[in-house]
Amino acid sequence: MHQVVDVLLRAIMRTMWFAGGFHRVAVKGQQALPSEAAILTLAPHSSYFDAIPVTMTMSSIVMKAESRDIPIWGTLIKYIRPVFVSRSDQDSRRKTVEEIKRRAQSGGKWPQIMIFPEGTCTNRTCLITFKPGAFIPGVPVQPVVLRYPNRLDTITWTWQGPGALKILWLTLCQFHNQVEIEFLPVYSPSEEERKDPALYASNVRRVMAEALGVSITDYTFEDCQLALAEGQLRLPEDTCLLEFARLVRGLGLKPEKLDRALDRHAERAGAKPGGRVTLPEFAAQLGVPVSEALEDLFSLFDEGGGGEIDLREYVVALSVVCRPSQTLDTVRLAFQMYGSQDGSIDQGALSCILRTALGVAELSVAELFRAIDQEETGKITFADFERFAETYPDFAEEYLYPDQTRFQSGTQTPPALTANGFCTDFSPENSGIGPDPLCKKLD
């Protein structure tokens, strides 16, 4: 019975794609057997039309648990035995990884699982950081690359651009749409890669990028969300906070979890004389060993190369990365660390706070400080800053960077297309593979 339903589903889906203009699906290479590669990693992920290889292979996918309740579709989707993720279950991510691992290590008893390791849609001109979920089981995977070699691109559906319905309409207006699916050779991980899913993911991404002839970038969708966050302090294009966020992730620290520890970090930073710490002290504060990655992170704040950093600056930067839209929460935390006994700060402290929060080397805050310090006491409190920010919500544009280029908000006119079309600052400087040179926050 299951085989009959499988054939019917394949026929129905192929008819649907044919009606949508995908008259011929070009396939290169050969799909491995489930016993040879339990997981198929597909990239680049750029559209809901990427479901074509899913329906052709009838592979299992990872999808929202709510999809089971969709009439007709929910019933049909159960036949490919997907891995369901529940957003209401806080432990869902761990359970999902365990289920993927269980199926992957079943020796081919389950259907292959097709995973889009980028975790979001891009415009296919580079590969962003792969998430480690597909690589945690440590089993061989088969990379699958996807191409849409059409003269007009009506396929790409990213977070910034035409909506889903417009993309569908434009694609249906095309008489013929091309799609190519290439199955690359099975990638068997080394012992080192089995122990390090991030390394495994990075190496598979390198293979897929070479097959596609595109570059890679070590930034993620979360970085672009950070750059375009709708807070009162919007990041300028030359910010180093994107590099900071990447280095934090490289240490195995997840910003979404670090949010809970911000107050603890702030309390420790405020207790340090001048907030100064050495590299070993910094490592102890973060609970990680001294490593090259930690040294890179440390160097972002080691302005003069003296071997000490102001821990308060790290906490401010971390607060921005953890909650980019909550400007006042970050400033409140900074006032707690930099403030004197009466909670006030001077112009120098405000300059340090805002330079760190924006991730720039130079920033003039003199006019902003004078505007807030209406009584000309030479000091301001958080209450003064908050009152001013509520009265002038666009204070940053007027006082901090009126002539500087900033990332464009998703609600504004999109920026000109860049090398990867993902976010202006994320474009690799060339097609070489590897991380960008480390940028310093302060020269």
Summary of the structure (lengths in Angstrom):
residues: 443
radius of gyration: 24.8
end to end distance: 68.7
largest distance: 82.2
contacts: 1338
relative contact order: 0.11
helix: 46%
strand: 10%
